[in-house]
Amino acid sequence: MSQKCPACKSENIEFELGLKDYFLSQENFEIMVCRDCKVSFTYPFPHESEIHRYYSSDNYYSHSDDKNGLIPFLYRKVKSININTKYKQVTKGMVPGKLLDFGCGIGDFLAHAQSKGWSVHGIEPNEKAREIASDKLNNAILDNNGLNKFPDNHFDLITLFHVLEHVYSPDDLLSDLLRVLKPDGRLILALPNKNSFDAKFYKKFWAGWDVPRHLWHFNPESIDELLKKHQMEKFREVPMRWDAFYVSLLSEQYKKSTIPLANAFLRGLISNFKAGFSGQYSSLIYCFRFMKS
Ligand SMILES: [Zn+2]
């Protein structure tokens, strides 16, 4: 095979799984894994000028506050409970300072942090989400080019909740983000974990693949490998237990299950129970800081 790993350019890559974009386009894709840098990636990558096509659904919940129906309702419930937990975990031991949420969506996490005294900034590529977030925070949310306007060593905390897997060049983005992070600052990455029980159970139906919107499919090993190149070390991993249920519910729908709720509840429980021993939760929040030289 003459293809190369889009991350490290190694030719040491293998086919992992064939699957579909069950969420929207129903187009076929593959998951490939790189034996050198350990990351899995979607093959082929849609061209950057085409990717918007795969987001053009009203059902992309993370950008919408007002959808009816059971799944959006559950999603919102879980999200509001999650935000407080997430906030406490990622800011543990910190005093409020300057926060950048990259890919802030409609700004719920930023709004929560703002209420706790943080000076907040957001970057969001989706125009509609950007408008909603700007109103909510009374603070202009920037588009992707906005990162350039911040001086070096500016932020105490930079968060990316389910964002890095959507980015064409994680290396370039990390370099840009780490420029604006203070030397003693924290970088937080929340990502689906392809090593989780629910990923292994649902296989091609696992909603965490979310191809081709997710270009990259990380696990704890590959994320460490990526961040090591940027002189970052992980100092904490935080489980996202609700994600096991939510991802299982979507996966059940992709499978066209007749009893999605009951099955998803059971699989979510098993996933969290197993992860209690292995650490391989459905999604994980990774906390990174600069290595001490
Ligand atoms: Zn590679």
Residues whose N, C-alpha, C, O or C-beta is under 5 A from the ligand:
A	BS01	ZN	C5 A7 C8 K9 S10 C34 D36 C37 K38
